[in-house]
């Protein structure tokens, strides 16, 4: 794999030079699993030429996003039918280590490659391939501590477009969306704790929550939203959510006793309320169709990609407030009360999240090609990538 070095004048940057109000982002959708960062004080406005580019790299084909921990950034890609897990210096892009394993690129109406994002927990990295390879690596050197192929070893069916769930570390277990409603393994040893039926799962990552006094997981499966008990995988309730081609890919959003779910292929979205033994529908419409990327719930409004562009929808009612049709099937997060969004065509946009109108603060073309991967802001850096694996790191620390 070829890496392009950082600008020489920035080669000595370390984590200690970042904004003190920065924060790590150790897993998909962040530490609170909601796409919202606690980071403040970063630079939302840029000069005409855009934000300063610290470094760029090539990591191989795929759609894996980024995790950042202790001055290092982790992501995945595929080259020559081999999946690579990369650990890079966050400030320079220097390759610290790379771990690989055989895995077919498997293009299927898209470029192929890994779709999950590495998870950092307790000095370990957890990754999940499209073919069901679950790896636990040492964060320091990338050493394989254990691995398990859930298709070959447990007989769990691989969904049509391959596994896409990121690994969720919950307590002493690691959970992925495979099988009918998830599988849980001991995070230290890889021993199976519980497993659902062997039928194909979906593509969303499990979301942890507490229902009553029990720790649970909300899992958007192939044809429903289910809640299972974390300890043993026992299903507590299920709500039918059938989508064309069984593509339920965007993570559910949990807000108290309410759940937001959304799917593409003209299905739409809904808010459910759990007030008894099963959820009840609050509203359902087609105002927000998440094909694969998830929304963010911010101050009572949902911001996210619809099949026709970026949209804002009222969480309580489902009312559509605005659409930006140029955004395509892009993605976003929220940091310091601002949208950090990357359009499908590689335009990075910072905007005020307001239901009044789409209000960009800054925008810059930072990549070319297809950009379906969620951008990440962490410790004054914004990381973006495209489908072929071009990565850019942009300095918005204001230093």
C-alpha positions as CSV (number, residue, x, y, z in Angstrom):
1,X,0.0,0.0,0.0
2,X,1.3,3.4,-0.9
3,X,1.2,6.3,1.6
4,X,1.8,9.9,0.9
5,X,3.7,11.6,3.7
6,X,2.5,14.7,5.6
7,X,3.8,18.1,4.8
8,X,7.3,18.2,6.2
9,X,6.7,21.3,8.4
10,X,3.9,19.4,10.2
11,X,5.8,16.1,10.7
12,X,6.4,16.9,14.4
13,X,2.8,17.5,15.3
14,X,1.7,15.3,18.2
15,X,-1.5,14.9,20.1
16,X,-0.4,17.4,22.7
17,X,-0.6,20.3,20.2
18,X,-4.3,19.8,19.5
19,X,-7.0,21.9,20.9
20,X,-7.5,21.1,24.6
21,X,-11.3,20.9,24.0
22,X,-10.8,18.1,21.5
23,X,-12.1,14.6,22.0
24,X,-11.3,11.1,20.8
25,X,-13.8,9.1,18.7
26,X,-13.1,5.4,19.4
27,X,-15.9,3.8,17.5
28,X,-18.6,4.1,14.8
29,X,-21.0,7.0,15.6
30,X,-18.8,8.0,18.6
31,X,-18.7,7.2,22.3
32,X,-22.4,7.9,22.7
33,X,-23.2,6.0,19.4
34,X,-25.3,8.9,18.1
35,X,-23.0,10.8,15.7
36,X,-22.6,13.7,18.1
37,X,-19.2,14.9,19.3
38,X,-18.5,16.9,22.5
39,X,-15.6,18.6,20.7
40,X,-15.6,22.4,20.9
41,X,-13.5,25.3,19.7
42,X,-12.6,24.0,16.3
43,X,-12.5,26.3,13.2
44,X,-15.8,26.2,11.3
45,X,-14.9,29.0,8.9
46,X,-12.1,28.7,6.4
47,X,-10.2,30.8,3.8
48,X,-11.4,30.6,0.2
49,X,-9.0,27.8,-0.6
50,X,-10.5,25.6,2.1
51,X,-9.1,24.2,5.4
52,X,-5.4,23.3,5.6
53,X,-4.6,19.8,4.3
54,X,-2.3,18.1,6.8
55,X,-1.8,14.8,5.0
56,X,-3.3,12.3,2.6
57,X,-3.1,8.6,2.2
58,X,-4.3,5.6,0.2
59,X,-5.9,2.8,2.3
60,X,-7.6,0.6,-0.4
61,X,-11.2,0.3,-1.6
62,X,-14.0,0.4,0.9
63,X,-16.4,2.5,3.0
64,X,-15.0,2.1,6.5
65,X,-15.0,5.4,8.5
66,X,-12.5,6.3,11.1
67,X,-11.9,5.8,14.8
68,X,-9.4,8.0,16.8
69,X,-7.8,7.2,20.1
70,X,-4.5,8.3,21.8
71,X,-3.2,10.2,18.8
72,X,-3.8,7.4,16.3
73,X,-6.5,6.9,13.6
74,X,-7.8,3.6,12.5
75,X,-9.6,2.6,9.3
76,X,-9.9,-0.3,6.7
77,X,-9.7,-0.9,3.0
78,X,-9.2,-3.7,0.5
79,X,-6.4,-4.2,-2.0
80,X,-5.8,-7.3,-4.2
81,X,-8.6,-9.2,-2.4
82,X,-7.0,-8.5,0.9
83,X,-8.5,-6.5,3.7
84,X,-6.2,-4.1,5.5
85,X,-6.6,-2.6,9.0
86,X,-4.5,0.5,9.3
87,X,-3.2,2.4,12.3
88,X,-1.9,5.9,11.3
89,X,-0.5,8.8,13.3
90,X,-3.3,11.2,13.6
91,X,-1.2,14.3,13.1
92,X,1.1,13.1,10.3
93,X,-0.6,10.2,8.5
94,X,2.5,8.0,9.1
95,X,1.7,4.3,9.1
96,X,2.2,2.8,12.5
97,X,1.1,-0.6,11.5
98,X,-1.1,-2.5,9.1
99,X,-2.7,-5.9,9.6
100,X,-4.2,-7.9,6.7
101,X,-6.2,-11.1,6.0
102,X,-7.5,-12.6,2.8
103,X,-11.0,-11.3,1.8
104,X,-12.5,-10.9,-1.6
105,X,-13.3,-7.3,-2.8
106,X,-16.7,-8.6,-3.8
107,X,-18.1,-5.6,-5.7
108,X,-21.9,-6.0,-6.0
109,X,-23.6,-2.9,-7.5
110,X,-20.9,-0.9,-5.6
111,X,-17.1,-0.9,-5.4
112,X,-16.9,-3.5,-2.6
113,X,-14.4,-3.6,0.3
114,X,-15.0,-3.4,4.0
115,X,-17.9,-1.3,5.2
116,X,-17.5,-1.6,9.0
117,X,-15.4,0.9,11.1
118,X,-12.8,-0.3,13.6
119,X,-13.7,-0.1,17.3
120,X,-11.1,0.8,19.9
121,X,-11.7,-0.5,23.5
122,X,-9.3,-1.4,26.3
123,X,-6.2,-1.4,24.2
124,X,-7.8,-3.5,21.5
125,X,-9.1,-3.0,18.0
126,X,-12.2,-4.9,16.8
127,X,-12.9,-5.2,13.1
128,X,-15.6,-7.0,11.1
129,X,-15.3,-8.0,7.4
130,X,-18.0,-8.3,4.8
131,X,-17.5,-12.1,4.9
132,X,-18.0,-12.4,8.6
133,X,-14.4,-12.2,9.9
134,X,-14.4,-10.8,13.4
135,X,-10.9,-9.8,14.5
136,X,-9.5,-8.6,17.9
137,X,-6.1,-6.9,17.4
138,X,-3.7,-5.3,19.9
139,X,-3.9,-1.6,19.5
140,X,-0.2,-1.1,20.0
141,X,1.1,-3.3,17.1
142,X,-1.9,-4.8,15.4
143,X,-1.1,-8.3,16.7
144,X,-4.0,-10.7,16.2
145,X,-5.2,-11.7,19.7
146,X,-8.1,-13.8,18.3
147,X,-10.3,-14.1,15.3
148,X,-13.4,-15.9,14.3
149,X,-15.3,-16.3,11.0
150,X,-18.9,-16.3,12.0
151,X,-20.1,-17.8,8.7
152,X,-17.8,-20.8,8.7
153,X,-17.6,-21.4,12.4
154,X,-21.1,-20.7,13.5
155,X,-23.0,-21.1,10.2
156,X,-24.5,-17.6,10.3
157,X,-25.7,-16.5,6.9
158,X,-24.0,-13.5,5.1
159,X,-26.4,-10.9,3.8
160,X,-26.7,-10.1,0.1
161,X,-24.3,-7.1,0.2
162,X,-22.0,-8.5,2.8
163,X,-21.7,-7.7,6.5
164,X,-21.5,-4.0,7.3
165,X,-22.1,-3.8,11.1
166,X,-19.3,-2.3,13.1
167,X,-18.4,-4.1,16.3
168,X,-20.1,-2.9,19.4
169,X,-18.1,-3.4,22.6
170,X,-20.6,-3.5,25.5
171,X,-19.2,-4.4,28.9
172,X,-17.2,-7.6,28.5
173,X,-18.7,-8.6,25.2
174,X,-18.4,-7.6,21.6
175,X,-21.6,-7.7,19.5
176,X,-22.2,-7.5,15.7
177,X,-25.3,-7.6,13.6
178,X,-25.1,-11.1,12.1
179,X,-27.6,-14.0,12.3
180,X,-31.2,-13.1,12.6
181,X,-30.7,-10.6,15.5
182,X,-27.1,-10.4,16.5
183,X,-24.3,-12.5,18.0
184,X,-22.2,-11.8,21.1
185,X,-18.7,-12.9,22.0
186,X,-16.4,-12.5,24.9
187,X,-14.3,-9.4,24.1
188,X,-11.2,-10.9,25.6
189,X,-11.3,-14.4,24.3
190,X,-13.7,-14.6,21.4
191,X,-15.8,-17.3,23.1
192,X,-19.4,-17.2,21.9
193,X,-21.8,-15.9,24.6
194,X,-25.0,-16.0,22.7
195,X,-26.1,-16.3,19.1
196,X,-29.4,-15.7,17.3
197,X,-30.9,-17.8,14.5
198,X,-28.6,-18.5,11.6
199,X,-30.7,-16.7,9.0
200,X,-29.2,-13.5,7.4
201,X,-29.0,-10.3,9.4
202,X,-29.0,-6.8,8.1
203,X,-26.4,-4.0,7.8
204,X,-26.9,-1.6,10.8
205,X,-24.8,-1.6,13.9
206,X,-26.5,-2.6,17.2
207,X,-27.3,0.4,19.5
208,X,-27.1,-0.1,23.3
209,X,-29.8,1.3,25.6
210,X,-31.6,0.7,28.9
211,X,-35.2,-0.5,29.0
212,X,-36.6,-0.3,32.5
213,X,-33.7,-1.8,34.5
214,X,-32.3,-4.0,31.8
215,X,-29.4,-3.3,29.5
216,X,-30.5,-4.0,25.9
217,X,-29.6,-3.7,22.3
218,X,-31.7,-2.2,19.5
219,X,-31.0,-4.1,16.3
220,X,-32.4,-3.3,12.9
221,X,-32.6,-6.7,11.3
222,X,-33.5,-7.8,7.8
223,X,-37.2,-7.3,8.3
224,X,-37.8,-5.7,11.7
225,X,-36.5,-3.6,14.6
226,X,-35.9,-5.8,17.6
227,X,-34.8,-5.2,21.2
228,X,-32.8,-8.0,22.8
229,X,-31.4,-8.4,26.3
230,X,-27.7,-7.8,26.2
231,X,-26.8,-10.5,28.7
232,X,-28.3,-13.4,26.8
233,X,-29.8,-12.1,23.5
234,X,-33.3,-12.9,24.5
235,X,-35.8,-11.0,22.3
236,X,-37.9,-8.5,24.2
237,X,-40.0,-7.2,21.3
238,X,-40.0,-6.8,17.6
239,X,-41.6,-4.3,15.2
240,X,-41.9,-5.2,11.5
241,X,-39.9,-3.1,9.0
242,X,-39.8,-4.8,5.6
243,X,-37.7,-3.1,2.9
244,X,-37.1,-4.0,-0.7
245,X,-34.1,-6.3,-0.9
246,X,-34.1,-6.5,2.9
247,X,-31.8,-3.5,3.0
248,X,-32.1,-2.0,6.5
249,X,-28.7,-0.3,6.9
250,X,-29.0,2.9,8.9
251,X,-28.7,2.6,12.7
252,X,-31.8,3.2,14.7
253,X,-31.8,6.3,16.9
254,X,-32.9,6.0,20.5
255,X,-34.3,9.0,22.4
256,X,-35.8,8.0,25.7
257,X,-38.7,5.7,25.0
258,X,-38.8,6.6,21.3
259,X,-37.0,4.9,18.4
260,X,-36.4,6.4,14.9
261,X,-35.9,4.0,12.0
262,X,-35.4,4.8,8.3
263,X,-34.7,2.8,5.1
264,X,-34.3,3.6,1.4
265,X,-35.9,1.9,-1.6
266,X,-38.9,4.2,-1.2
267,X,-39.7,2.8,2.2
268,X,-39.4,5.8,4.4
269,X,-39.1,6.4,8.2
270,X,-41.0,6.1,11.4
271,X,-40.9,7.0,15.1
272,X,-42.0,4.3,17.5
273,X,-42.8,4.6,21.2
274,X,-42.3,1.8,23.7
275,X,-44.9,2.2,26.4
276,X,-45.6,-1.4,27.1
277,X,-44.6,-4.9,26.0
278,X,-44.3,-3.8,22.3
279,X,-43.6,-0.5,20.5
280,X,-46.4,1.5,19.0
281,X,-46.1,3.7,15.9
282,X,-46.1,7.5,16.5
283,X,-45.8,8.4,12.9
284,X,-44.6,7.0,9.6
285,X,-43.9,8.7,6.2
286,X,-41.5,8.9,3.3
287,X,-39.9,12.2,4.2
288,X,-36.5,10.7,5.1
289,X,-35.2,7.6,3.4
290,X,-31.8,6.6,4.7
291,X,-30.4,4.3,2.1
292,X,-27.4,3.4,4.3
293,X,-26.0,6.4,6.1
294,X,-27.6,7.3,9.4
295,X,-29.3,10.5,10.6
296,X,-28.3,12.6,13.6
297,X,-30.9,13.8,16.1
298,X,-30.2,17.4,17.2
299,X,-32.4,19.6,19.2
300,X,-35.6,17.9,18.2
301,X,-34.8,17.6,14.5
302,X,-33.4,14.8,12.3
303,X,-30.7,15.7,9.9
304,X,-29.6,13.1,7.3
305,X,-29.4,11.9,3.8
306,X,-32.5,11.0,1.9
307,X,-32.6,9.4,-1.6
308,X,-33.1,12.9,-2.9
309,X,-30.5,14.8,-0.8
310,X,-29.8,16.2,2.6
311,X,-33.0,16.7,4.7
312,X,-34.3,18.1,7.9
313,X,-37.3,16.5,9.5
314,X,-39.1,17.2,12.8
315,X,-38.6,14.3,15.2
316,X,-42.0,14.6,16.9
317,X,-44.2,14.8,13.8
318,X,-42.1,13.7,10.8
319,X,-42.7,17.1,9.1
320,X,-40.2,17.9,6.3
321,X,-38.5,21.3,6.8
322,X,-36.0,21.5,4.0
323,X,-34.0,19.5,1.4
324,X,-30.6,20.2,-0.2
325,X,-30.8,18.1,-3.5
326,X,-27.1,18.6,-4.3
327,X,-25.9,16.5,-1.3
328,X,-26.7,13.1,-2.8
329,X,-26.2,10.0,-0.6
330,X,-23.6,11.7,1.6
331,X,-23.2,11.6,5.3
332,X,-22.7,13.7,8.4
333,X,-22.0,14.1,12.1
334,X,-22.6,17.0,14.6
335,X,-19.8,18.8,16.6
336,X,-20.1,21.9,18.7
337,X,-23.6,22.5,17.4
338,X,-22.7,22.3,13.7
339,X,-23.2,19.8,11.0
340,X,-20.0,18.3,9.6
341,X,-21.2,16.9,6.3
342,X,-19.5,15.2,3.3
343,X,-21.5,15.2,0.1
344,X,-21.6,12.2,-2.2
345,X,-19.3,14.1,-4.6
346,X,-16.7,15.0,-2.0
347,X,-17.7,18.5,-0.9
348,X,-17.1,19.1,2.8
349,X,-19.8,21.3,4.3
350,X,-20.1,23.0,7.7
351,X,-23.6,24.2,8.4
352,X,-25.8,25.4,11.2
353,X,-28.4,22.7,12.1
354,X,-31.6,24.8,11.9
355,X,-35.0,23.8,10.7
356,X,-35.4,27.2,9.1
357,X,-33.3,26.5,6.1
358,X,-30.1,24.8,5.0
359,X,-27.4,27.3,6.1
360,X,-23.8,26.4,5.1
361,X,-21.1,28.2,7.0
362,X,-18.2,26.9,5.0
363,X,-17.7,24.5,2.1
364,X,-14.8,23.1,0.2
365,X,-14.2,20.3,-2.4
366,X,-11.8,18.0,-0.6
367,X,-12.2,14.7,-2.6
368,X,-13.3,13.4,-5.9
369,X,-15.1,10.2,-6.7
370,X,-17.9,8.5,-4.7
371,X,-18.0,9.6,-1.1
372,X,-20.4,7.5,1.0
373,X,-18.3,7.3,4.1
374,X,-19.1,9.4,7.2
375,X,-16.5,12.2,7.9
376,X,-15.0,12.4,11.3
377,X,-13.9,15.4,13.4
378,X,-11.6,14.6,16.3
379,X,-9.0,16.7,18.1
380,X,-9.1,19.5,15.6
381,X,-8.8,17.2,12.5
382,X,-11.4,16.3,10.0
383,X,-10.9,12.9,8.2
384,X,-12.6,12.2,4.9
385,X,-12.3,9.3,2.4
386,X,-13.8,8.2,-0.9
387,X,-14.7,4.7,-2.2
388,X,-11.3,3.9,-3.8
389,X,-9.6,4.7,-0.4
390,X,-8.2,8.2,-0.9
391,X,-8.0,9.7,2.7
392,X,-7.5,13.4,3.5
393,X,-6.8,14.9,6.9
394,X,-7.8,18.6,7.3
395,X,-6.6,20.9,10.1
396,X,-9.5,22.8,11.7
397,X,-7.9,23.3,15.0
398,X,-7.3,27.0,14.4
399,X,-3.7,26.7,15.5
